[in-house]
Amino acid sequence: MIQASYDGKSLDFIVIGAAKSATTTLHELLKGHAEITVPAAKEVPFFSDEKVYAKGVQRYLRTWFRKADRATLWGTVTPHYMIGQGQVRPEVIASRIHAELPDCKLIALLRHPVDRAFSQYKMNVQRGAERRPFEQVVSQVLANADELRGAIGPDEDYIFGSEYGRILGYYYDLFPENNILILTTTELRADAVATVRRICKFLGADTSYEPDDVDTIHRQGGSKPRVTALTPGFLYRIPLIERFWKNLVPIFVRKRVEYFMNLWNSKPDSVTLDPSGEAFQRLVDFYRDDVALVESLTGQEMPWPDWHRVTLAEQPQETKKDHVR
């Protein structure tokens, strides 16, 4: 199988997600490594974006890595690849990545599933795309979970986007275990330097690298924007602005502006979901089997105390090829 490339060079790694799990912070930490090249803008999807994908991987690489040093490791941080985009679901994305880049190394950064779901919800509230109380979202989804899974658009897929076991299963079915690195937001926040060095070792980059601003949280979640008029939910109500922005502004300019604008326009807050509340506890129960599946797939115990520890010996003896979707 030949790895798709741009003049003989292709992506060496992809941070596939998960969304709202400190992937922005990880992107900023990796940017300073002399042996690693990532685009200035985070979230420049290829495999999940139908229009971009149709134009081919060479055009994509030429757009984002045209001036990149070919001696460095090329990679992207693209949380869309674990949550989907438009009608393109994670299982399709995993297949596309494997078809084009079978030797690519994959990194997944996982956050406490309930916290991640609530953080994505808050982001959509901040952007003007969600008005329902979170408790209402949970009740509506869990009342009909099997039918809604795969039917809800990725941008509103707060609940199912935290089913890491199901989602990662698509990647483990296709890629060898030694091409996948599983990290958690917990360990990144506890020791950013050690976590980045684990990534460097995994990629074959210099492990003596020590990133700057290791204590900075580059995108702290919030449910209110600094300026409402600059949110997509407000701007795209005006068709002329949306058409101009999406069709006439070059993508490499648009993505950089959107990235830094979204960083600036998110007003951080400390609002969290009450761990003793009904919505939190219902989600803990909902994710119980999936957390066990994550541990089975990865051979790692997840550092989330809301679930009973499940030893590897007690887990179902299923192979990665036989896991239940």
Summary of the structure (lengths in Angstrom):
residues: 325
radius of gyration: 19.3
end to end distance: 26.9
largest distance: 59.0
contacts: 971
relative contact order: 0.16
helix: 49%
strand: 10%
